[in-house]
Amino acid sequence: MAMSFFTQFESPMFMGIPLMGLALILPWTLFPTPSTRWLDNRVVTLQGWFMNRFTQQLLLPLNKGGHKWAAILTSLMVFLITLNMLGLLPYTFTPTTQLSLNLGLAVPFWLATVLMGLRNQPTHALGHLLPEGTPTPLIPILIIIETISLFIRPLALGVRLTANLTAGHLLIQLIATAVFVLVPLMPTVALLTGVVLGLLTLLEVAVAMIQAYVFVLLLSLYLQENV
C-alpha cells in the first residue's frame, strides 16, 4: 500500500510507448482560439483579459529590453497552470511532478537569461559574483559562494515546483484513502475527513496556480538582472 501511493507519479506507458509527450501536447488543444468575429465569446474574452493582466504585472519591473520575453513567459505561465490543474482530475497524470521535466524547463530559460546578460552587459553580469566593498581576504570565498548560488537557481526552480505538487498529490491521496477506510468504521469521522479533503483540494487548486506564477515570476526576476 505504501509503495502504491507513488505509482501516480510514474510516467504513463501504453504498449511500451511513453505517453509523456502526449500529456504535454494535449493541453494545448483545450485553449480557446480567437475567431475572426468582431466579438468573441466569454471564454476567449476572459482568457484575453487574464493574459493582459498577467503580462502587465509580469513586465512591470522590467525595462523595454525584457518586454521581448512577454509572449514566451505568458505562454509558459498558461501552460504550467493547465498542466497543474489537469493533474488534479481523477485518473490523470501530472507531468510537472517529474523533476526531469521541470529542470528541462528551468535550465534553458535560466541559461538564456545568463547568456543574455554576459552578451549585453558582461561587466554588470560578472559584478553580481562580487559585491562592492568586499574585504580582500573574503573575495575568493564570496566568488565561489555566488557562483554556486547562481548555478543552484535552475535546480531550485525545478525542485520547488516538483516538491509542492508532489506533496499535495500525496496528501490528497492519503486523506482520500483514510476516508474510504473510515466510512464503514466511523462514518462521522469519515464525513469530517471528507470535508478536510474538499478544503485541501481547493488549496491544491490555489497551489497549482501559485506555483506556476512563482516559477515564471522568478524567471522574470533573473531576466531583470541581465537586461
C-alpha positions in Angstrom: 0.0 0.0 0.0 2.9 2.4 0.9 4.5 1.9 -2.5 1.2 2.3 -4.4 1.0 5.9 -3.3 3.9 6.8 -5.6 2.6 4.9 -8.7 0.6 8.1 -9.6 3.9 9.8 -10.4 5.2 7.1 -12.8 5.3 8.2 -16.4 2.3 6.5 -18.2 3.0 3.9 -20.8 0.9 2.3 -23.5 2.2 -0.9 -25.2 5.7 0.1 -24.1 5.4 3.6 -25.5 5.8 6.5 -23.1 2.9 9.0 -23.1 4.7 11.9 -21.6 4.8 13.7 -25.0 1.1 13.2 -25.4 0.4 14.5 -21.9 2.4 17.7 -22.8 0.7 18.3 -26.2 -2.9 17.6 -25.5 -3.5 20.5 -23.0 -2.8 22.9 -25.9 -5.9 21.7 -27.6 -8.0 22.9 -24.7 -7.1 26.6 -25.1 -9.8 28.6 -27.0 -8.5 30.3 -30.1 -9.6 33.8 -31.1 -12.0 34.0 -34.0 -12.3 36.5 -36.9 -15.5 37.9 -35.4 -15.7 41.3 -34.0 -17.0 40.0 -30.7 -15.5 36.9 -29.1 -17.3 34.6 -26.7 -17.0 34.9 -22.9 -14.2 32.2 -22.6 -11.9 33.9 -25.1 -12.6 37.3 -23.6 -11.8 36.0 -20.1 -8.7 34.4 -21.4 -7.5 37.6 -23.1 -8.2 39.6 -20.0 -6.2 37.2 -17.8 -3.3 37.2 -20.2 -3.3 41.0 -20.4 -3.4 41.5 -16.7 -0.7 38.9 -16.1 1.6 40.3 -18.8 1.2 43.8 -17.3 2.0 42.6 -13.8 5.0 40.5 -15.0 6.6 43.2 -17.1 6.1 46.0 -14.7 9.6 45.8 -13.1 11.3 45.1 -16.5 12.8 47.6 -18.9 11.9 47.6 -22.5 14.6 45.1 -23.3 12.8 42.5 -21.3 9.4 43.1 -22.9 10.5 40.8 -25.8 10.0 37.9 -23.4 6.4 38.7 -22.8 4.9 36.2 -25.2 7.1 33.3 -24.1 6.7 33.9 -20.4 3.0 34.3 -20.6 2.7 31.1 -22.7 4.8 29.3 -20.1 2.6 30.5 -17.3 -0.6 29.4 -19.1 1.0 26.0 -20.0 2.1 25.3 -16.4 -1.2 26.3 -14.9 -3.0 24.0 -17.4 -0.8 21.0 -16.6 -1.1 21.6 -12.8 -4.9 21.9 -12.9 -5.4 18.9 -15.2 -3.3 16.9 -12.9 -5.9 17.4 -10.1 -8.5 15.5 -12.0 -9.0 11.8 -11.2 -7.1 9.2 -13.3 -4.8 11.8 -14.8 -1.1 12.2 -14.9 0.7 15.4 -13.9 3.9 15.9 -15.9 5.1 18.7 -13.7 5.6 16.2 -10.8 8.6 15.0 -12.8 11.8 16.7 -11.8 13.3 16.0 -15.2 10.6 18.0 -17.0 10.8 20.9 -14.6 14.6 21.1 -14.9 14.1 20.8 -18.7 12.0 24.0 -18.5 14.1 25.8 -15.9 17.6 25.3 -17.2 17.2 26.6 -20.7 15.3 29.7 -19.6 17.8 30.4 -16.8 20.8 29.8 -19.2 19.2 32.2 -21.7 19.0 35.0 -19.2 22.6 34.4 -18.1 23.9 34.4 -21.6 21.9 37.4 -22.5 23.5 39.3 -19.5 27.0 38.2 -20.5 26.5 39.3 -24.0 24.8 42.7 -23.4 26.5 43.8 -20.2 29.3 41.4 -19.2 30.8 43.7 -16.6 27.5 44.1 -14.8 26.7 40.4 -15.1 30.0 39.4 -13.6 29.8 42.1 -11.0 27.0 40.1 -9.3 29.6 37.5 -8.3 31.5 40.0 -6.1 29.5 42.6 -4.1 31.0 46.1 -3.9 33.2 46.8 -0.8 34.1 43.2 -0.1 37.2 42.8 2.1 40.2 41.4 0.1 40.5 38.1 2.2 36.9 37.2 1.5 37.0 37.8 -2.3 37.8 34.2 -3.3 35.2 32.7 -0.9 32.4 35.1 -2.0 33.1 34.4 -5.6 32.8 30.7 -5.0 29.6 31.2 -3.0 28.0 33.5 -5.5 28.9 31.2 -8.4 27.3 28.2 -6.5 24.2 30.2 -5.8 24.0 31.2 -9.5 24.1 27.6 -10.6 21.6 26.5 -8.0 18.9 28.8 -9.3 17.5 26.4 -12.0 17.7 23.5 -9.6 15.7 25.5 -7.0 13.1 26.3 -9.7 12.6 22.7 -10.7 12.7 21.2 -7.1 10.3 23.8 -5.8 7.6 23.1 -8.4 8.1 19.3 -8.2 8.1 19.2 -4.3 5.0 21.3 -3.9 2.9 19.4 -6.4 4.1 16.0 -5.3 3.5 16.8 -1.6 0.0 18.0 -2.4 -0.9 14.9 -4.5 0.4 12.6 -1.8 -1.6 14.4 0.9 -4.8 14.2 -1.1 -4.3 10.5 -1.8 -3.5 9.8 1.9 -6.6 11.6 3.1 -8.8 10.1 0.4 -7.6 6.6 1.5 -8.4 7.4 5.1 -11.9 8.5 4.1 -12.6 5.1 2.4 -11.2 3.2 5.3 -13.2 5.2 7.9 -16.6 5.1 6.2 -17.7 1.6 7.5 -15.9 2.1 10.8 -16.6 5.7 11.9 -19.0 7.5 9.5 -18.9 10.8 11.4 -15.1 10.9 11.4 -15.1 9.9 7.7 -17.5 12.8 7.0 -15.3 15.3 8.8 -12.2 13.9 7.0 -14.1 14.3 3.7 -14.7 18.0 4.4 -11.0 18.3 5.1 -10.3 16.6 1.8 -12.5 19.0 0.0 -10.8 22.0 1.6 -7.4 20.5 0.8 -8.5 20.1 -2.9 -9.4 23.8 -3.1 -6.0 24.6 -1.5 -4.2 22.4 -4.1 -6.1 24.3 -6.9 -4.6 27.5 -5.5 -1.2 25.9 -5.1 -1.3 24.7 -8.7 -1.8 28.3 -9.9 0.5 30.0 -7.4 3.4 27.6 -8.2 3.1 28.3 -11.9 3.1 32.0 -11.2 6.1 31.8 -8.9 8.1 29.7 -11.5 7.6 32.4 -14.2 8.0 35.3 -11.7 11.4 34.1 -10.6 12.4 33.7 -14.2 11.4 37.3 -14.8 13.5 38.4 -11.8 16.5 36.5 -13.2 15.8 38.3 -16.5 15.6 41.6 -14.8 19.2 41.2 -13.5 20.5 40.6 -17.0 18.7 43.1 -19.3 
